[in-house]
Structure formats: C-alpha cells, structure tokens
C-alpha cells in the first residue's frame, strides 16, 4: 500500500530484511568499482590493518540501498536529493549478514515543489553481532496526497 508524506511521522522506525555478503560478490564489486587490494586480493588484505578481505564501503551502501528499495520504496518515494553523514563504521567481511533499520528523523514540505515532502531517514546497517557497520541520513522525497 502506498505511503504518502502525510502517513509518515518523525520517529517511525522499520526493520528490513537481511543479506549475507559473500567473498565472491565482494571481489566482483570491487574489481568493477573499487579495486583496492583490501577488496580484491585476499593475501594483500591479510597484511593490512584489517587482517583480511573487506567489502568496499560503496558495496555496503549498495546492499543497504537494495534492502531499502525492496522493503520500503514504492511509487510514492520518488527519489532523493542526496545523503548526509555517510559513515563506514566497521568493516564488512565475507560471511557477514547485514540487517537494515530505517528511522524517520525529519520531515517537512518541499517549498519548491508542493507535490512532494522532504523525508529524512537515518539508515543503519548492523552485522550478525548487532554491530553497526554503516549509517547515513537519506534526504528522501515522498509524494503528498494532495498538493499544498
């Protein structure tokens, strides 16, 4: 069921599905988009401060975005103006299972477009040990039921 701007309240929180990250997908993503040794070369990664292969932060963000789209976004969520406060808190390693939580932290009408409202959400992903691995504030745009 569509969720319009008027249906959303500050403090609303949702927990989304989980996703286990594999070594193969870490390497595949990194080879295409972030080919640093810590993401593509297991031997080289072992010699770093991380002590082993880790996912690119951009890969972790992409996994979270997929979880968000699969579980929250519908035709009323029409895009975003960006993200604030992106933080890679803890490395994501092969075999980690990520879970996503999204909390509405701010909302206001969009002054330049009366058809949408601005909804800011704090997205936080945790691993299987309930440790935060990434967070950011999404600057979303959500359709209004009626133009102001």
Secondary structure, 3 states (H helix, E strand, C coil): CCCCHHHCCCCCEEEEEEEECCHHHHHHHHHHHCCCHHHHCHHHHHCCCCCCCCCCHHHHHHHHHHHHHHHCCCCCEEEEEEEEEEEECCCCCCCCEEEEEEEEEEEEECCCCCCEEEEEEEEEEECCCCCEEEEEEEEEEEECCCCC
